[in-house]
């Protein structure tokens, strides 16, 4: 695991070094304010890509570290069976991540779990959900929210998925808020 992490981190450092060299070469040729925009766009796109790789490496190390601790079933305490290694995609605020982990299944109560669930049991990370909901409620339509999500967050999210997240977020109570009192008819 340490070697994989080191190799992954070396790739990230290498990409970052290439990006810095490329940006410095582009900077030497800037004479007009309009020429700054392509430089900024390159930094934004490639920088996000490097951060996405970093997040994927860090979360994969968490999954790898926790896999064996997930063998015991949380419901009946028996040892679950290894059902193979599978990949799972998670949408983060930096883009789509692909994480690999063991799929566990309990022979007694049939409870099953993917090791990737230890870093997120839903395909969309919480920060990404918040950003998608913000795009959905601040745009005039969910189609426009889809465009905003693609351009600002770098993730292709379906307008119906954004709509669903907004509706779900609107029906959930705010964290830390008091529960709504039950109103009863007075007789």
N, C-alpha and C positions, 0 to 999 in steps of 0.2 A: 504494500500500500504506500509506503514512504517513497519508493522509487516512482510509482505512478504519479504521486503528488508532485514530486520533484520534476518529473518530465513535463507535466502539465504546467507547472509554474515557470519552467524554463521556456516553454512555448509562449507563454504570456509575456515574459520579459523580452523575448526576442521580437514579438509583434510590437510591443511598446517602443523598443529601440528603433525598429524600422519606421514606425509612425513619427517619432521625433525627428529622425533624419529627413523623412519626406516633407514634414512641415517646415523644417528649417530651409530646405531647398526651395520650397514654394515661397517662403517669406522673403528670400533674397530677390525674388522677381516681382515683388509688390511695389508698384509705383502710384497706384490710384486707389482711393477708398473702395471702389467697386470690386477690386481684386481681393479684398479681404473675405468676402462672402464665401467663395469656394474653399478657402483655407479653413474657415470656421465650420463649414459643412463637412469637410473631410475629418476634422478633429472630432466633431460631434458623432458622425457615423462610425468611424473607426475606433474612437474612444469608447463608445457604447459597446461595440463588439468585443473589445478587450475586457471591459467590466463584466460583460455577459459571460465570457470564458472564465473569468476569475470567480464569479458567483457560482457557476456550474461546478468548478473544481472544489470550491469550499463546501458546497452542499453535498457533492458526491463523497467527499471525505467524511462528512457527518453520517451519511447513509452507510458507508462501508464500516465505520466504527460501531454503529448501533445494530447492525444486522443480526449478529448472533444473540444479542440480548432480547430480540423479538421472538426467539424460538418458543418460549413458554407462552401458552395461551392465556390471555388476560381474563378469560371467562371461567375456564375449568382447570387451569394450571398444568395441563398435560403438555408434553412436547409436541409442537406442531411439526408437520412434515414439509420438507423442502420441495417445492413444486416447480423449480427451475428459476433461472435468472431472466428477468424481463426488463425492458426499457419502458420508461414512462416520461411523458412530456409535461412540463409545467410552464405556464406563461408567467413570467416575472415582469417587473417594470423595466427590465433591461432587454427583454426579448424572450424567446422560447428556449427553455433549457431541456436537455435530454439527460435523465439520470437513470442509472441501472441498479437494480437490486433484486434480492431474493423474494419470491412469492411464497408465503407460508400458508399452510392450511391445516387446521386441527382435525385429527381423525375422530375425535370424540363428539365435539359440538359443531364441527364443520365451519367454525369461524375462520375467516381468511383475511390476510393482510399482506400488502406489498411493503417492502422495506422503505421505499420512497415515502410512504405515508408518515414516516418519522420526521420529515421536513415539511410536509404539507399534504393533507389528505384530499385536497381539491385541486383540479387542474390549473386554477388561476390563483396565484399568490395574493395575499391580503392587500399589499400595497398596490398591486396591479388592479385589483378589484376597485379600490378606492379611486384610483386614477381614471378607470373606465367609467365609474359612476359619475365622477366629476365631469368628464367629457360629455356623458349622456344628458345630465341635467342642465349643463350650461350651453348646450347647442340647441338650435331650433328644431332639429330632428335627429333621429337615431342614425339616419344615413350620414348626416354631417358629423355626428360623433364618431362614426366609423372612420371617416376621413381624418379627423383630428387624431384619433388613436393611432392610425397608421403613420401619419407624419410626425407627431410629437413623441410617441412611445415606441415606434418602430415595430408594432405588432399588428397583424391583420386580425381584427376582431369583427365578427359578424354583427350587423346592426341589431339582429334579434337577440344575440347574446348580451349586448349592451343594454337593450331594453329590459331583458329578464333580470339582469343585475340591478338595474335602477328600481324596478318594481319590488324586488326582494329587499333592497336596502331601505326603501320607503316603508316597508311593513315591519321592519325590525326596530326594536327600541334602541335608543342611543345607549352606548356602554356607560354604565354608572348611573343611569337614570332610574328613578323610582318606578315601580310597576304601576300601571294604570289601575285606578280603583274600579271595582266592579259596581256598576250602577244597578240598583234594584228599585223596583216600583214600590212606592210607599202606599200602604192601604189605610 
